[in-house]
Amino acid sequence: TSPEEEENHERMTERRHDGGKLAAGRKRRDRFVLYQQAVQDAAFEVRLCRRIYRTLRGAAPGRFREDFAGTALLACEWVRRVPDGRAQAVDIDPTTLEWGRRHNVPKLGARAARVTLVHGDVRTARGFRPDVVAAMNFSYFVFKRRPELLEYFRAVRKSLAPRGVFVIDLYGGPEAQMLQEETTRHARFTYVWDQNRYNPITGETLCHIHFRFPDGGRMRRAFTYDWRLWSLPELRDALEEAGFQKTVVYWEGTNRRTGAGNGVYRISEKGDTSNCWIAYIAAAL
């Protein structure tokens, strides 16, 4: 059975058992709104990018590019928070980018003039020299082969301003290779991260995002990611080969009482052996 046939079967099964709630719920609920609420913390990541730049460069960054921007939430947050800051958001999916243009950009008011949305490949972004480029939510994992990854990293290096910094996030740990569903409850929905497949030989992984609702409605496979799970040492080596002069890792601290992450990221060369972790790499020219 192909993945497409399997998905169609699951959706038909849901329709038979939900009394029509799934179809009705999809009309009422917007997957991009749900994603922004469940996955993204734009305020935190903008603060982090600015702190990273100040730490590495001793100055405040003004120009920002969000790669694999989706709805351009991060770019919009940048111009909202940074006085006279300018931002560019680049994404290859016109539908997602247009959603951001209609829903996120207008909220900026007069500041909307300082953000530009670009439909295109992040490897060919031109005409804007950012101080910071960010590729968040593991989006660059879409490049499964090392030559493709290097091509992207080299393109970022060439596009940066002279003292520019490139920031990416990644995840890892033993649980990153396990087939599992992780659920997180929010006020009006439950977010489900589904690690559906993993191939330890190639490092390829297939993940989905589902949403469940208190009324019994479900939104299965709202988003699907066909990635390679790159390791932290692999990424640092690739960034250095791409021409970045320095890479530093921002590792999350630990809550001493609970043993869980405390949400505070600092430069470190030694990580703990967590079952699952998220970290950031900053690469400087």
N, C-alpha and C positions, 0 to 999 in steps of 0.2 A: 504494500500500500504506500503510495506516495505521500509526502507531507501535505500536499494540497488536498488529496482525498481524505486523509486523516482529519484535517482541519474542518472540511465540509461536513464530515460525519459527526464530529463533536458539536458543531453548531446546530445541525439538524436535531441531534439528541437534546440539546439545551432547549430548543424551541418546543419540542414535544413535552418537556417536563416543567417548563416555567410558566405555562399558561399564557404565553404571549408577552411576558414581562420583559424578556430580553430585547425583542424588537422595539417595544415601546420605550424602554430605558435608553436605547441607543439614540432615539430621536430627541430625548430630553437632555442627554448628557454629552458633553464635549470631551473627547479624549485628550485634547491639548490642554484644556483647563485642568483635568485630572492629573496629567503628567506634571504640569508646573507645580501643582500643590503637593504631589507625592514625592517627586524626584528632585526638583531643583530648589536650591537656596541661593538665589542670585545675590542677595545682600551679603551673605557670608563669602561667596566666591569673589565678588568684586573687592571686598575688604582684604581678602587674602592676597589677591593679585597685586593690589596696591602696596600691601605690607612687604611682599616678596621683592617688588621693584625697589622700594625704599631701602630695604636691607642690603640688596646687592649693588644698588647704584647710588644710594645716598641722596636721592631726589624723588620728587613726586611725578608719576607718569601722567600724561595727558591724553594720549591717543591709544586706542584699544581696538583689537580685532577679535571677534568671536568666530572661530571656525566650527563647521558642522553646527551652525547656529540654531537650526530648527525654527522656533518661534521668536528668536532674537531677544529672549528675555534678559540675558546677561548684558548684551550691548545696550539695551534700554536702561538697565539698572546703572550701567557705567555713566551714561550722560545725566542720569538723575542725580547721582551722588558726586560726580567729579566736576568742580567748577570749571566751566569752559572746556570740559572734556569732549572729545569727539570719538565716535565709535563706528565701526563697520561690522556688519553681520553677513557671513557668507554661508550659503547652503545650496546643495544641488537639487533639493526637492522644492519645486515652485509652490506646491499646495501648502506645505508647512510654513514656508516663508511668507506667503500671502496672508495666512492666518495671523502671523505676528504683525504684519503691516496693518491689518484691520483692527486688531485687538490690543496689542501692546504699545505700538508706537503712538497712537492718539492720546494715550494717558500721559504722555510727556508734555503736552501742551506746546508752548513755544520752543521747548528744548528738543522737540522732534526733529528740527532742522539739523541737529548735530549728530544724528544717527542715519546711516545709509545701509540699506538692505541690498545685497548682491546675490542674484541667482547665478551660481556657477560652481566650478570645481575648486576646492580649497588649494589645490596644487598650482592653479593658474591665476590666483588673486593678484591684481595689479592696481597701481595708482594710489595706494594708501600706505604710508610708512608708519606703522604703529610702534609705540614703545613696548606694548605688551600684546602678545598673541596668546589666546587660550583655546585649548581643545578639551572640553570637559565631557563628563558622563561617558568616558571611555570610547568616545565616538571614533577615534582614529584606529581602533581595533578592527575596523572594516578593512584595513590594509593587511592582508594575510601573509603576504610574501615580503621578505626583507627588502628587496629592491624597491618595492612600492612604498614601503614605510620610509626608506631613505630618501626617495624622491620627494615625499611630502615634507620631511624634516628639512631637507636642503632648500625647498621652496620657501618654507617659513623663515629660515635663516636669511635668505636673500631679500625677503620682503621687509624685515625688521629695520627700524631706525638704528643708527650706529651703536647705541648703548641698549639695544632692545633685549627683552627677556621673553622666553617662551615657557608657558606653564601648561602642564598636562596632569590629569589624574589617572589613577589606575587602581585595580583591586587585585588581591591575590590571597594566598593561604590555602591550606588543604581543602576547605569547603568550597573554594572557587571551582574545583574540579569535580564536585559531587553533583549528581542529578537530584534536585530538590526544589521545593517551592517554599519561599520565605514570605510570610504575610505580615503586613504592618497595618494596624487599624488607624484610621483617621476619623474625624467627626462624622462625615457623611458617606464614607466608603472604606473599603479595605483594599489595600494595594498588595498585589501578588507578584513577586519576582520569581520567575520560573526558569531554572537552569535545566533545560530540556534535554540537551545532548552535549557530550564532551568526548573528543578524540585525543587521548594522551599521546598518540604518535605525531599528529600534526598540530596539536594545540588548538584545533578549531572547536568552537562552542556555539551552540544555538540557544538563545534565551528569548523569553517572551515576557511581556507585562500584561497582566490581567487585572480587572477591577471587579469587585463584588459590592453589592449595595444592600442596605438593610431591608428593602422591600422584596428581596429575593432575586432582583435583576443581576445580570452578569454581563461584562464586556470582556470576552476572551480575545487574547492576542491583539490587544489594542495597539501594541508595538512589538515588533520582532527584530532581533539582532543576530546576524550571522557574522561572527567575529573569529579572530584568533586571540587567544588569551596570552598576551605578551608578558614576560617576566620583567621585573624591575631592572636586573642587571642587563638584560638584552636591550632594553630601552635606553639606558644610560650609554651603553656601548654604541648604539646606533646614533644617538644624538651627538656624541663626540666624533664619530666618523662623518657625520653630516656637516661638521665644521664648527660646532659650538665649543667654546673654549672652556666652559665650566658647567658642571651639572651638580645640583644639590637636591637632596631629598628632604621633604617636609613630612615627618612621621607623626602620627597621632599619639598623644599621651594617654595614660591609663588612669582611670578612676580607682584610687587605692581601695575604696570601700567595696565597689562592685566588680572590679576587674575589667569593666567594659571601657571602651574609648571615651575620652572626656571632651572630644571636639576641639582640642587645642593642638595645632600642628606647629612643630618646630624643626629646625634643621638637625638632622641626625645621620650618623653613619652606622648606627646599630639599631635594628628593629627587633621587637619582641616576636615570639613564635605564636602569634595569634592564629586561630583557626580561619579567620577571615579578617582582612584589613583593607583599608583604603588609604592611599598616600598620594602625594603630589610631587612631581619632579619639575624643578625650574632649571632651564638651560639658558645660559647667558653668552653673549657674543664676546 
